[in-house]
Structure formats: structure tokens, C-alpha cells
Amino acid sequence: YIINRENVCWLVDYYRNSWPFDMVVIDESSSFKSHKAKRFKSLASVGTHIDRIVELTGTPSPNGLEDLWAQVFLLDGGERLGRRYTQFRERYFDPGDRDRGRGVIYNYKAKPGTEESILQKISDICISMKAEDYLQLPDFIQHEIPVMLDAKAKKAYDQFERDLLLEVDEDVITAGTAGVLVGKLLQFCNGAVYSNEGHVVPVHDCKLEAFLELLEQLNGEHCLTFYGYQHDRDRILECLQKHRKDLRVRVYKGVEDEEAWNAGEVDVLLVHPASCAYGLNLQQGGRHVVWYGLNWSFELNDQGNCRLYRQGSPYEKVFIHYLIVQGCEDEDVMATIQDRADTHEAVMRALKARIRKVKEETA
């Protein structure tokens, strides 16, 4: 029997103590990494009725070692890393950034030797296999495309960054505020920003122009294009309708678009990484991935690239193109992707560095 992860809670509630499945296979088990998630709690509640669990994932700890506890708990009921998440955290991690006034801890940092200790404890039930060592995969070629803002756009970005960052004191940045700040800066890099009222405010076309140039260089080859925001998608569609009417362009919505892409009927398939980063087999339709809007999440980035870079690809090479605005937030995101860093830590670190830089420039 095959179900999606969204139906796990329903399935457990349906059977309860009459759970009939002696074996469960979890594909993309990192989607069960949160100990607070309902799907994790539901599956854990019937763990004593399951004789064997197999978990499969390419990114077991996308945001750090803390992600391992819930996944390992499903395998052994807490035998190796503890039966309580709080015990696991206290044993292996120290409090990181915090608001001492309110007593709020924003994150935790691994103690020295934590990684080696955790991996040793789970080594008897976990195995790591690199796809390239066991599967016939195409060559993976990463292409970073620098995008230069024109003088007017760069001046506007610097002013926007300065005004935005100076509104927040770096010592009291919360996760929510950090997300808003970097989101605004990344929107600007892509060429438009949402106003406080939710309206789209275009600010430049530099990245759109770089995207058009890249399409010219691809010389008719198909490309899977990831966008970050809805206004990215809308502006790309408008731009292609105006300048490249010869291209067959679709926005991914479901199975029909997947089939059309794999059949070679789509030149540019626009996709948000969160909507198709898992499970889709798109390798038949092309060998070029374009990241128009960069994403802080290493997991979404890695899984997105694997829609084409996977077994069964008819191509000898797969090209991953990143459009990176120089001297702006895009560069911080790219550095995080390359470091496979924890998303929250990287966002906070990059923000604080930019705030210090802006303050120094305005001093």
C-alpha cells in the first residue's frame, strides 16, 4: 500500500490499536524530522505494532544534527538517542542565540564531539550511500552567473538595504524578523518587492535580462526554472511573452505539466521549489536547471536539482545555473548553499554581518 505523508495521521487514527502493517517504508524521511509534527507523533504512537521500519532520505539533517532525533526515534523507539527530545538536546547541545530579557532561546549549538558521538550511536542501524557510487548518473556541472545591477538599481538596493537593516538592532533580531528582512532583500535582487499593502513594486529588470541572455545561450534547449516569489513567476511570464514568444512556457501545476515536460513539449517549465522538490521524475525533459530566485534551504536546493540530476537521465551532463546578483543578498544565500549550513544560523549570521557593514558605512 502506498500513501502520501499527509495521510499518515488519518491512517493511524483509522486503525489505532488494530494497526495491520508489520513493515513501514518512509520515503523522504526528513519530512518526519520535527518532533512536534503531528505526522511524527502519529507514526510514533503505533511504533510498537511495527516490526520493521525503513527510512530513505538524501538529506537526513538539512538544518543540523537536531533533525536526526525524530527520525531515529521512529527506528528504535529512543534506544540510541533517548526517549525524550529535551533529554537529547540537553545532552548534545548548548543554548545559542537568545533574548535574555524575555528568556527566549532562538537556537542551539552542538557541543564539541557531538557529531561523532551521534553518528557512532546510530551506526548499527543507519547506512550512508552516495548515489554517484552506486548509480549511473550524468555529470553535474554548476554554473554561477553573476548579475550586475545597473547604477540606478544598485543605488536603490543600497538605500533599501540601509533603511531596512537600520530599523532593526542586531541584538534583538528574532527569527520572524530575520525572515522578513532577508525576504525583502531577496525580492529586491529578483527585481520586485511586495509593499506593506501587498502590492508588487518593480524595481529593476537586471535579473530578467540575465535570464533572457541565458536562454539565448541555451540555444533552444529546455530548462527547468525555479522562482522564489509569485511576482517572479508573473514577471518572467510577462517578459517571455514580450521577448520570446517562440518558447513554449508552462507553470508547473500537476501531472499534466510533468508529462508535457518529459515529452519534450515544454521549453521553459516554471516551478516553485517547494511544490516539486520531492518525488517528481523530470529528467527526461531536459538537462538545464535555472535558479532565478535563490533559496536559503539546502534541502530544497539539493532536492530541486535532483529532479534532473537522477538515475534514468538520457543526458551525459546536467547543468545547474544560478543567477546571482553581485554584492547583494544573493551572494549570502549562495555561500550558505555551498556550505550546506543550517538555514537559521546562516540567515542570522549573514544578517548581522550586513547590519554591521551598513552601520559602519553610515557612521
Stockholm file with secondary structure:
# STOCKHOLM 1.0

chainA/1-363         YIINRENVCWLVDYYRNSWPFDMVVIDESSSFKSHKAKRFKSLASVGTHIDRIVELTGTPSPNGLEDLWAQVFLLDGGERLGRRYTQFRERYFDPGDRDRGRGVIYNYKAKPGTEESILQKISDICISMKAEDYLQLPDFIQHEIPVMLDAKAKKAYDQFERDLLLEVDEDVITAGTAGVLVGKLLQFCNGAVYSNEGHVVPVHDCKLEAFLELLEQLNGEHCLTFYGYQHDRDRILECLQKHRKDLRVRVYKGVEDEEAWNAGEVDVLLVHPASCAYGLNLQQGGRHVVWYGLNWSFELNDQGNCRLYRQGSPYEKVFIHYLIVQGCEDEDVMATIQDRADTHEAVMRALKARIRKVKEETA
#=GR chainA/1-363 SS CCCCGGGHHHHHHHHGGGCCCSEEEEESGGGGCCTTCHHHHHHHHTGGGCSEEEEECSCSCTTCGGGHHHHHHHHHTTTTTCSSHHHHHHHHEEECSEETTTTEECCEEECTTHHHHHHHHHTTTCCCCCHHHHSCCCEEEEEEEEECCCHHHHHHHHHHHHHHHHTSCGGGCCHHHHHHHHHHHHHHHHTEEECTTSCEEECCCHHHHHHHHHHHHHTTCCEEEECSSHHHHHHHHHHHHHHCTTSCEEECCSHHHHHHHHTTCCSEEEECHHHHSSSCCCTTSCSEEEESSCCSCHHHHHHHHTTTSSTTCSCSEEEEEEEEETTSHHHHHHHHHHHTCCHHHHHHHHHHHHHHHHHHHHC
#=GC SS_cons         CCCCGGGHHHHHHHHGGGCCCSEEEEESGGGGCCTTCHHHHHHHHTGGGCSEEEEECSCSCTTCGGGHHHHHHHHHTTTTTCSSHHHHHHHHEEECSEETTTTEECCEEECTTHHHHHHHHHTTTCCCCCHHHHSCCCEEEEEEEEECCCHHHHHHHHHHHHHHHHTSCGGGCCHHHHHHHHHHHHHHHHTEEECTTSCEEECCCHHHHHHHHHHHHHTTCCEEEECSSHHHHHHHHHHHHHHCTTSCEEECCSHHHHHHHHTTCCSEEEECHHHHSSSCCCTTSCSEEEESSCCSCHHHHHHHHTTTSSTTCSCSEEEEEEEEETTSHHHHHHHHHHHTCCHHHHHHHHHHHHHHHHHHHHC
//
